[in-house]
Amino acid sequence: MESKFDFGGWATRNGIKCSDGRTIQRDAFKHNDGQTVPLVWNHQHNDPLNILGHARLENHDKGVYAYCKFNDTESGRNAKLLVEHGDVTALSIFANGLKQQGANVLHGVIKEVSLVLAGANPGAFIDSIMQHGEVSEDAAEIYNDKEGFDLYHSENKKEEDESIESKKEEIVQEEKKMEHESEEDKTVAEVFDTLSEEQKTVVYALIGQALDDEDSTEKEDEPENEPENEGGNDSMKHNIFDREETQGDFLTHADVEAIFSDAKRYGTLSDAVLAHGIEKIDYLFPDAKPVTNTPQFIQRDTGWVAKVMGGVHHTPFSRIKSILADITAEDARAKGYITGTMKKEEVFSLLKRTTSPTTVYKKQKLERDDVIDITDFDVVAWLKSEMRGLLDEELARAYLIGDGRLNSSDDKINDQNIRPIWTDENLYTVKAEVKLDPTATPNDAARAFIRTAIKSRKNYKGSGEPVLYTTEDVLTDCLLIEDTTGRIIYDSVAKLATSLRVKEIITVPVMENQTREADGDMLELMGIIVNLNDYNVGADKGGAVNMFDDFDIDYNAQKYLIETRCSGALIKPFSAIAIETKVAG
């Protein structure tokens, strides 16, 4: 071994059955002769810290020999001490691009050589170590060449000579033992190749006779243009053993025991196995288990829905009539009396609005076979909960801002039956505009919104303390307002609600980017201030929310319908405030 290398050893040996069942054949890695590959710790080539140095490969009749040199990294120095101390003695290779004939590896490309705790190839081990630096009288250097061992030492090292010669004899005996075992483990193809041509002809005839005895249906499947044997010659045209199959994309020679011992250090068995190169190890892993009993819905934030549905006023009748008397006119005022003059009658107008019900529904269908086959959870109950949740969300949306569908859509909820608070008549919903300059910043817009909301409260005539329904963006901009010293003015939602003179602030995702056209301008909704007790939802007996099941015999389908027939409208004048701003452009 050249002095520039730290140690040498067999990276892999030919003709020896490895623990993974494979046998490396002679010259399988012949093209790697003279190449230099990385020296790695335990095949962990996914981390540069595990690169210990490099190895120069030489292809021999007995296998591939590696001359190895450690690098000057911390891991390289540690590994060198382990080798010199004899703590680690096994070598292993990582190879890909394999070509196999059965379990025999005929060709492959060695990508790295590794120091391992236990090798799969019994003949892959370190057999020589170079001691660098000054050589004392007690030192000995062992070199391994292509045929055997040469020993160089000082004249007074008889005991070491005997020890090394003993070690050399043990290795030679081990090699003879492995060669004997290799002969016993010959493959069928190798045994067949030892036959003479005459013996092979007899084997061909026997195989041909066996094939003639196959079932006639198998003969019909044979190609029609197959040439027939002439003159009763039963010999086969091809050697049946000349079949080359690839069983894997890569080969890592390391013991399974080392894999499990490495699992503790890697953290997972998967990573440890990947480092040692076993393919499709995931077949051994347990099946994934769900963290919840039922699938989780991907949906919008619906926390506001329950507050809206619980806040509206309900009546047991669906046809709602509002009769209002306008006594705000000048003529409706009380008057002073002068003796002798005629008293004038009070004059005021009556207003009437009637709102009739409409049907809102949601329909679903499941194949009955699927209902039966799904046994992990109650799929029908799960589906019904989804239907009720979306029905409530649609109704709550219709109460506040409308369903947003075009008037031409067949699915639109008629806004004359369920009247949206946002777009309701000015008698019921006060429209307050936030006036902004084109150059206004989000901070300016938030300040203007708060100012408009507070000043518009003088027009509010609804019940009790109202609630502000707004978007997350508007709320965030308000909470980020700073004073001239950079201090946040509203450090909590509660403080902001107090300033706005509302009981609570609720964010509604479906209010994002909602616009309407009025008098040629495009207005964007920023918030609605209302006490939903002033919004009446009426449903006759039987018109409340109901769930219906039906089975379609023709299509083997289970159908589900949830619906309600109700009306909705504000019943008090000036009971809501819609805060809007003009859309630039």
C-alpha positions in Angstrom: 0.0 0.0 0.0 1.3 3.4 -0.9 2.5 5.5 2.0 0.0 8.3 1.2 -2.9 6.1 2.3 -3.9 5.4 5.9 -5.2 1.9 5.5 -6.3 -0.7 3.0 -8.9 -3.4 2.8 -11.3 -5.4 0.7 -14.3 -3.2 -0.2 -16.1 -6.3 -1.5 -15.2 -9.9 -2.3 -16.3 -12.0 -5.2 -18.1 -15.3 -5.0 -19.2 -14.9 -1.4 -22.9 -15.0 -0.5 -23.8 -11.8 1.4 -26.4 -11.4 4.1 -28.8 -9.8 1.6 -28.7 -12.9 -0.6 -26.7 -11.4 -3.4 -23.3 -12.7 -4.6 -20.8 -10.4 -6.3 -19.4 -12.0 -9.4 -15.8 -11.6 -10.7 -15.2 -8.3 -12.5 -18.6 -7.0 -11.6 -17.0 -3.7 -10.8 -14.0 -4.0 -13.2 -14.6 -0.5 -14.7 -14.1 1.0 -11.3 -10.5 0.0 -11.4 -8.2 2.9 -10.6 -11.1 5.3 -9.7 -11.3 7.3 -6.5 -14.6 7.5 -4.6 -15.6 9.1 -1.3 -14.9 7.3 2.0 -18.1 7.6 4.1 -19.3 6.7 7.5 -22.0 4.0 7.4 -23.4 5.0 4.0 -24.6 8.4 5.3 -23.7 10.2 2.0 -26.6 12.7 2.4 -24.5 14.8 4.9 -21.1 16.2 4.0 -20.0 15.9 7.6 -20.0 12.1 7.2 -17.4 12.2 4.4 -14.3 10.8 6.0 -11.9 10.9 3.1 -11.5 9.0 -0.2 -10.7 5.5 -1.4 -8.8 4.4 -4.6 -10.2 1.2 -6.0 -8.4 -1.7 -7.6 -10.1 -4.6 -9.2 -8.6 -8.0 -8.4 -9.5 -11.5 -9.2 -10.8 -11.9 -5.6 -12.7 -8.6 -5.5 -12.3 -4.9 -5.2 -9.5 -3.6 -3.0 -9.6 -0.1 -1.6 -6.7 2.1 -0.6 -8.2 4.7 1.8 -7.1 8.1 3.0 -8.7 10.1 5.8 -9.3 13.8 5.4 -8.3 16.4 8.1 -11.9 17.0 9.3 -13.0 16.2 12.8 -15.0 13.2 11.7 -12.0 12.1 9.5 -9.6 12.2 12.5 -12.1 10.4 14.8 -12.6 7.7 12.2 -8.8 7.3 11.8 -8.5 6.7 15.5 -11.2 4.1 15.4 -9.5 2.2 12.6 -6.1 2.4 14.2 -7.5 1.2 17.5 -9.3 -1.7 15.8 -12.7 -0.5 16.9 -14.0 -0.6 13.3 -12.8 -3.2 10.9 -15.6 -3.8 8.4 -16.0 -2.2 4.9 -19.0 -1.9 2.7 -19.9 -0.4 -0.7 -22.8 1.6 -2.1 -23.4 0.7 -5.8 -26.1 1.4 -8.3 -26.8 0.7 -12.0 -26.9 -3.0 -11.1 -27.3 -5.9 -13.6 -28.2 -9.2 -12.1 -28.8 -12.8 -13.1 -30.9 -14.1 -10.3 -29.1 -13.2 -7.1 -25.7 -12.9 -8.9 -24.5 -9.3 -9.4 -22.8 -9.1 -12.8 -22.3 -5.4 -13.1 -22.6 -2.2 -11.1 -21.1 1.2 -10.4 -19.5 1.7 -7.0 -20.3 5.2 -5.8 -18.7 5.2 -2.3 -16.9 3.0 0.2 -18.1 3.1 3.8 -16.7 2.2 7.2 -19.5 0.1 8.9 -20.1 -1.6 12.2 -21.1 -4.8 10.5 -20.6 -5.8 6.9 -22.9 -7.9 4.8 -19.9 -9.4 2.8 -17.8 -11.6 5.2 -14.7 -10.9 3.1 -15.0 -7.1 3.2 -12.7 -5.9 6.0 -9.6 -3.8 6.8 -6.5 -5.9 6.5 -3.7 -3.3 6.7 -3.1 0.0 8.5 -0.4 2.6 7.7 1.2 4.3 10.7 2.4 7.7 9.5 5.1 9.8 11.1 8.4 8.6 12.7 8.7 4.8 13.1 10.1 3.7 16.4 11.7 0.3 17.1 8.4 -1.0 18.4 6.5 0.0 15.2 5.5 -2.2 12.3 4.0 -1.3 9.0 1.8 -3.8 7.1 1.3 -3.5 3.3 -1.1 -5.5 1.3 -0.4 -6.0 -2.4 -2.5 -7.7 -5.1 -1.4 -11.2 -4.1 -0.6 -11.2 -0.4 1.2 -9.4 2.3 4.6 -7.8 2.7 5.9 -7.0 6.1 8.4 -4.2 6.9 9.6 -3.7 10.4 12.8 -3.2 12.5 15.3 -6.0 13.2 14.2 -6.5 16.8 10.5 -7.2 16.2 10.4 -11.0 16.2 7.3 -11.1 18.4 5.5 -8.7 16.2 6.6 -10.7 13.1 5.2 -13.9 14.6 1.9 -12.1 15.5 1.6 -10.6 12.0 2.5 -13.9 10.3 -0.2 -15.6 12.5 -2.8 -12.9 11.4 -1.7 -13.4 7.8 -2.2 -17.2 8.1 -5.7 -16.7 9.6 -6.7 -14.4 6.7 -5.3 -16.9 4.1 -7.3 -19.7 5.7 -10.4 -17.6 5.8 -10.0 -16.9 2.1 -9.7 -20.6 1.3 -12.7 -21.3 3.4 -14.7 -18.6 1.5 -13.5 -19.9 -1.9 -14.7 -23.4 -0.9 -18.1 -22.0 0.2 -18.3 -20.0 -3.0 -17.8 -23.2 -5.1 -20.6 -24.9 -3.1 -22.9 -21.9 -3.8 -22.6 -22.1 -7.6 -25.7 -21.1 -9.5 -27.5 -23.3 -11.9 -26.1 -21.3 -14.8 -22.5 -21.8 -13.5 -23.0 -25.5 -13.2 -24.6 -25.7 -16.6 -21.6 -24.0 -18.2 -19.3 -26.7 -16.9 -21.1 -29.3 -19.1 -19.7 -30.4 -22.5 -21.6 -29.6 -25.7 -22.8 -33.2 -25.9 -24.2 -33.0 -22.3 -25.9 -29.7 -23.1 -27.6 -31.2 -26.1 -29.0 -33.9 -23.9 -30.3 -31.3 -21.5 -31.9 -29.4 -24.4 -33.7 -32.6 -25.6 -35.1 -33.3 -22.1 -36.4 -29.8 -21.8 -37.9 -29.9 -25.2 -39.7 -33.1 -24.4 -41.1 -31.6 -21.2 -42.4 -28.6 -23.1 -44.1 -30.9 -25.6 -46.1 -32.4 -22.8 -47.6 -29.0 -21.8 -51.3 -28.4 -22.1 -52.6 -27.8 -25.7 -54.0 -24.4 -24.7 -50.5 -23.1 -23.9 -49.4 -24.3 -27.4 -52.1 -22.1 -29.0 -50.6 -19.0 -27.4 -47.2 -19.6 -29.1 -46.3 -17.4 -32.1 -47.5 -18.9 -35.4 -44.3 -18.0 -37.3 -42.0 -19.9 -34.9 -39.7 -22.1 -37.0 -40.1 -25.8 -36.6 -37.3 -28.1 -35.7 -36.1 -30.2 -38.6 -35.1 -33.8 -38.6 -36.5 -34.4 -35.1 -33.8 -32.3 -33.6 -35.1 -31.4 -30.1 -32.3 -29.0 -29.2 -33.3 -25.5 -28.0 -32.1 -22.5 -29.9 -31.3 -20.4 -26.8 -29.6 -21.1 -23.6 -32.3 -20.7 -21.0 -29.8 -19.6 -18.4 -28.7 -16.6 -20.5 -31.4 -14.4 -18.9 -30.4 -11.2 -17.2 -32.8 -9.5 -14.9 -32.3 -6.3 -12.8 -33.8 -6.7 -9.3 -32.9 -3.3 -7.9 -31.5 0.1 -8.8 -28.9 0.1 -6.1 -26.9 -2.1 -3.8 -25.7 -1.4 -0.3 -23.7 -4.0 1.5 -24.3 -3.5 5.2 -25.7 -5.7 7.8 -29.4 -5.5 8.8 -28.3 -5.4 12.4 -26.3 -2.2 11.7 -29.4 -0.7 10.2 -31.4 -1.2 13.4 -28.6 0.0 15.6 -28.3 3.2 13.4 -32.1 3.8 13.8 -31.6 5.2 17.2 -28.9 7.7 16.0 -30.9 8.7 12.9 -34.1 9.1 14.7 -36.2 7.0 12.4 -36.0 3.5 11.0 -36.8 5.0 7.6 -33.7 7.2 7.5 -31.5 4.4 8.8 -32.7 2.0 6.1 -32.4 4.6 3.4 -28.8 5.1 4.4 -28.2 1.4 3.9 -30.1 1.2 0.7 -33.1 -1.2 1.1 -35.6 -0.4 -1.6 -39.4 0.1 -0.9 -38.9 -0.2 2.9 -42.1 1.6 3.3 -43.9 -1.7 2.7 -42.8 -2.6 6.2 -44.2 0.5 7.9 -47.6 0.5 9.6 -50.5 2.0 7.8 -51.2 5.7 8.4 -53.9 6.4 10.9 -56.3 9.4 10.8 -55.9 11.9 13.7 -59.7 12.5 13.7 -62.7 10.2 13.4 -64.2 12.1 10.4 -62.6 14.1 7.6 -62.2 17.7 8.4 -63.9 20.3 6.2 -61.8 23.0 4.5 -64.1 26.0 5.0 -64.3 29.7 5.8 -64.4 31.0 9.3 -68.0 30.4 10.4 -67.9 31.7 14.0 -70.0 34.7 12.9 -72.8 32.5 11.5 -74.0 31.2 14.9 -74.1 34.8 16.3 -76.2 36.0 13.3 -78.6 33.1 13.4 -79.0 33.4 17.2 -79.3 37.2 17.0 -82.2 37.6 14.6 -85.8 37.8 15.9 -88.1 34.8 15.0 -91.8 34.7 14.5 -94.1 31.7 13.9 -95.5 33.2 10.7 -93.8 33.9 7.5 -95.7 36.8 5.9 -94.4 39.9 7.6 -96.2 43.2 7.3 -94.7 46.4 8.7 -97.0 49.4 9.1 -95.2 52.7 9.9 -96.6 56.1 10.7 -94.2 59.0 9.8 -94.5 61.6 12.5 -91.3 63.4 11.7 -92.9 65.8 9.3 -93.3 69.5 10.3 -97.1 69.2 10.2 -97.0 66.4 12.8 -95.7 68.7 15.5 -97.8 69.8 18.4 -99.0 73.4 18.0 -99.7 76.4 20.2 -103.3 77.7 20.5 -104.4 81.4 20.3 -107.8 82.2 21.7 -110.5 82.5 19.1 -108.5 80.7 16.4 -109.3 77.3 14.9 -107.3 74.3 15.9 -105.6 72.4 13.1 -105.6 68.6 12.8 -102.4 66.7 12.8 -101.5 65.2 9.4 -99.0 62.2 9.0 -98.6 59.5 6.5 -98.8 55.7 6.9 -96.2 53.4 5.3 -96.7 49.7 4.8 -94.3 46.9 3.6 -95.1 43.2 3.2 -92.4 40.5 3.0 -93.5 37.0 1.8 -91.4 33.7 2.3 -89.1 31.9 -0.1 -87.5 28.5 0.0 -83.8 28.0 0.6 -82.4 24.5 0.2 -79.3 22.3 -0.1 -79.3 18.8 -1.8 -76.8 16.0 -1.6 -76.5 12.4 -2.9 -74.5 9.3 -1.9 -74.2 6.0 -3.6 -75.7 3.4 -1.4 -72.7 1.1 -2.0 -70.5 3.8 -0.6 -72.7 4.3 2.5 -72.4 0.5 3.2 -68.7 0.3 2.5 -67.6 3.3 4.6 -67.4 1.7 8.1 -64.9 3.9 9.8 -67.5 6.6 10.6 -71.1 7.5 10.0 -70.8 9.1 6.6 -74.5 10.1 6.5 -74.4 12.0 9.8 -71.1 13.7 8.6 -72.8 14.7 5.3 -75.9 16.1 7.1 -73.7 18.2 9.4 -72.1 19.7 6.3 -75.5 20.4 4.7 -76.8 22.1 7.9 -73.7 24.2 8.3 -73.7 25.5 4.8 -77.5 26.2 4.9 -77.0 28.3 8.0 -74.1 30.2 6.5 -76.1 31.0 3.4 -79.1 32.3 5.4 -76.8 34.4 7.6 -75.1 35.8 4.5 -78.5 36.6 2.9 -79.7 38.4 6.1 -76.6 40.7 6.2 -75.5 41.3 2.6 -77.5 39.1 0.2 -76.2 35.9 -1.5 -74.2 37.8 -4.1 -75.6 35.9 -7.1 -76.7 37.6 -10.2 -80.4 38.4 -10.6 -80.5 36.1 -13.7 -79.2 33.1 -11.7 -81.8 30.4 -11.0 -80.1 29.8 -7.6 -80.4 33.4 -6.4 -82.3 33.9 -3.1 -84.9 36.6 -3.9 -83.9 39.7 -2.0 -87.6 40.8 -1.9 -88.3 37.7 0.3 -85.1 37.8 2.4 -84.2 41.4 2.4 -80.4 42.1 2.9 -79.7 44.7 5.5 -76.9 46.3 3.5 -79.1 47.1 0.4 -82.4 47.6 2.2 -84.3 50.8 1.6 -83.0 54.0 3.2 -86.0 54.0 5.5 -84.6 51.0 7.3 -80.8 51.1 6.6 -79.0 54.4 6.9 -76.2 54.7 4.3 -73.0 56.4 5.6 -70.2 57.2 3.2 -66.5 57.3 4.2 -65.0 60.0 2.1 -61.4 59.4 1.2 -58.8 61.2 -1.0 -57.3 59.1 -3.8 -53.9 59.3 -2.0 -55.3 58.1 1.4 -53.3 55.5 3.2 -54.8 52.5 5.1 -54.2 54.5 8.3 -56.1 57.4 6.9 -58.9 55.1 5.8 -59.2 53.5 9.2 -59.4 56.9 10.9 -62.1 58.1 8.5 -64.0 54.8 9.0 -64.1 55.3 12.8 -65.1 59.0 12.5 -67.9 58.1 10.1 -69.2 55.3 12.2 -69.3 57.5 15.3 -71.0 60.5 13.6 -73.6 58.3 11.9 -74.9 57.0 15.2 -77.1 60.1 15.5 -79.3 58.6 12.8 -79.6 55.1 14.4 -83.1 54.4 15.8 -82.7 50.7 16.4 -83.0 48.7 19.6 -80.4 48.7 22.4 -76.7 48.4 21.7 -75.9 47.4 18.1 -73.1 45.2 16.9 -70.5 46.1 14.2 -70.1 43.5 11.5 -67.0 44.2 9.4 -64.1 42.6 7.6 -60.8 41.5 9.1 -58.9 44.0 7.0 -60.9 47.0 8.3 -60.6 45.8 11.9 -56.8 45.3 11.6 -56.3 48.7 10.1 -58.2 50.3 13.0 -56.2 48.4 15.6 -52.9 49.6 13.9 -53.7 53.3 14.2 -50.9 55.2 16.0 -50.8 58.5 17.7 -48.2 61.2 16.9 -45.7 59.5 19.2 -46.1 56.1 17.5 -48.2 54.5 20.3 -51.0 52.2 19.3 -54.3 53.9 20.2 -56.6 50.9 20.4 -54.6 48.1 22.0 -57.7 45.8 22.1 -60.8 45.1 20.2 -62.9 46.0 23.3 -61.4 49.5 23.4 -62.2 50.0 19.7 -65.8 48.8 20.3 -66.2 51.3 23.1 -65.0 54.1 20.9 -67.4 53.1 18.1 -70.3 52.9 20.6 -71.1 49.3 19.7 -71.5 46.2 21.9 -69.2 43.9 19.9 -67.2 43.8 16.7 -67.7 40.6 14.6 -65.6 39.9 11.5 -67.5 38.3 8.6 -65.3 36.7 5.8 -68.0 36.9 3.2 -68.1 40.7 3.5 -64.6 41.0 1.9 -64.6 43.0 -1.3 -68.4 43.4 -1.5 -69.4 46.3 -3.8 -72.7 47.7 -5.2 -73.6 50.4 -7.7 -75.6 53.4 -6.6 -76.2 56.6 -8.6 -73.4 55.8 -11.0 -70.8 55.2 -8.3 -69.3 51.9 -7.2 -69.4 51.6 -3.4 -67.5 49.1 -1.3 -68.9 47.9 2.0 -66.8 48.5 5.1 -69.2 47.6 7.9 -72.8 47.2 9.1 -74.0 48.4 12.5 -77.2 46.7 13.5 -79.0 45.0 16.4 -80.3 41.8 14.8 -83.2 41.7 17.1 -84.7 44.3 14.7 -84.4 41.8 11.9 -87.3 39.4 11.8 -87.2 35.9 10.3 -90.6 34.3 9.9 -91.5 30.8 9.1 -94.9 29.1 9.2 -95.5 25.7 10.8 -93.5 23.2 8.8 -91.4 25.9 7.2 -88.6 25.7 9.7 -85.4 23.8 8.8 -86.2 20.2 7.8 -84.1 17.3 6.5 -85.6 14.8 4.0 -84.2 11.4 2.9 -85.1 9.6 -0.2 -83.8 6.5 -2.0 -83.6 6.3 -5.8 -84.2 2.7 -6.7 -83.2 3.1 -10.4 -79.8 4.6 -9.6 -79.2 3.0 -6.2 -78.6 6.4 -4.7 -79.5 7.8 -1.3 -80.5 11.4 -1.6 -80.7 14.0 1.1 -82.5 17.4 1.1 -82.4 20.1 3.8 -84.6 23.2 3.3 -86.5 26.0 5.0 -89.2 28.3 3.8 -88.9 31.7 5.5 -88.9 35.4 5.1 -86.5 38.0 6.5 -86.5 41.8 6.8 -85.8 44.7 9.1 -89.0 45.8 10.9 -87.9 49.0 12.5 -87.0 52.2 10.5 -83.4 53.4 10.7 -82.4 50.3 12.6 -79.2 49.7 10.7 -76.2 51.7 9.4 -74.2 50.5 6.3 -70.8 52.2 6.1 -69.4 52.4 2.6 -66.7 54.1 0.6 -66.3 54.9 -3.1 -64.1 52.6 -5.1 -61.4 54.6 -6.9 -61.2 54.4 -10.6 
